[in-house]
Amino acid sequence: MTSPQPVTDLMWAHWKTKTMLSAVEVGVFAELAKEPLPGPALRDRLGLHPRPATDFFDALVALGLLVRTGDRYANSPAAAEYLDHNRPTSYLGGSFLAQCAGLADDLTEVLRTGRAARQAQDGRDFYQATYAASESVRAFQKDMTALSMGPARAIAEKFPWERYRSLADIGCAEGALPGHVLTRHPHLTAVGFDLPPARAGFVEYTGRLGVADRVTFQEGDFFRDPLPSADVLVFGHVLHNWGQEEKLRLLRAAHRALPDGGAVLVYETLIDDERRSNAIGLILSLIMHAEVPGGFDYTGAECREWLREAGFSQTYVEHLEGPESMVVGVK
């Protein structure tokens, strides 16, 4: 008889995520960042009811987010770095996870109608709405940092930066990619290219990382303005927002902007070429269908073909971490 475990594991996955989100919301990780605490003291500081509190804290232990020594709870190393909102350069517990959960609630309607949940006419409408107010811009930038921090650190180690002197991050948001790459490679300089409202968040974030003297912010719309000149142009979680025609348009613009020998680096939650194993890549593509009309994720093989069509002679795919990979094209 077939085991039901693959199905039940997925059923419980939602509760695991919700448990983590609730811990972020009530402030568990920020409170324990101050000092380890016994359960009753942590419960009282957070204002939680006595009846479910112990099970809640111990569930976080079982999930690997807390460590319990005797009767005292402390953050695990990963929770200390990524779930304490007082560490803004590495905090991942913002609105990104909650937003994805909300979009998941709309998935059935998207599957039935083919229409994006937000009813934007195209990707430009989505970004115009997002960038219309400073609060929504900063929330979006932090979400992009949450999605990009892990691959940015991997790219800092795996891409041959010693061959280049400069990079431009196209659609830079807060600047997680240039910030972490420049921290690792002091010989580099960088440009962050994005719409004007992104400037303040970019300056703040790269300043906290200590690389402000080697980065500049350049205002622009990558569908209307020439891309910055640099040895390496980076598109991080950008191409999946657009249809194939726009993807090719951006890659051709990158080819024009690069010098001979320069490189374009695309990093995404790539779908595996056989479309069988990277469930997160496929789920993120569903999120794009729910959020931005025309947007979709893609395989490494598809991206390499688009790069060749845009004029790049050498292309390759390299895994970064988890579900993330990069595709590189050399001019």
Buried (B, 14 or more C-beta within 10 A) or exposed (E): EEEEEEEEEEEEEEEBBEBBBEBBEBBBBBBBBEEBBEBEBBBEBBEBEEEEBEEBBBBBBEBEBBBBEEEBBBBBEEBBBBBBBEBBBBBBBBBBBBBBEEBBEBBEEBEEEEBBBBEBEBBBBBBEEBBEEEEBBBBBBBBBBBBBBBBBBBBBEBBEBEEBEBBBBBBBBBBBBBBBBBBBBEEBBBBBBBBEBBBBBBBBBBBBBEBBEBBBBBEBEBEEEEBBEBBBBBBBBBBBBBBEEBBBBBBBBBBEBBEEEBBBBBBBBBBBBEEEEBEBBBBBBBBBBBBBBBBBBBBBBBBBEBBBEBBBEEBEBBEBEEBBBBBBBBB
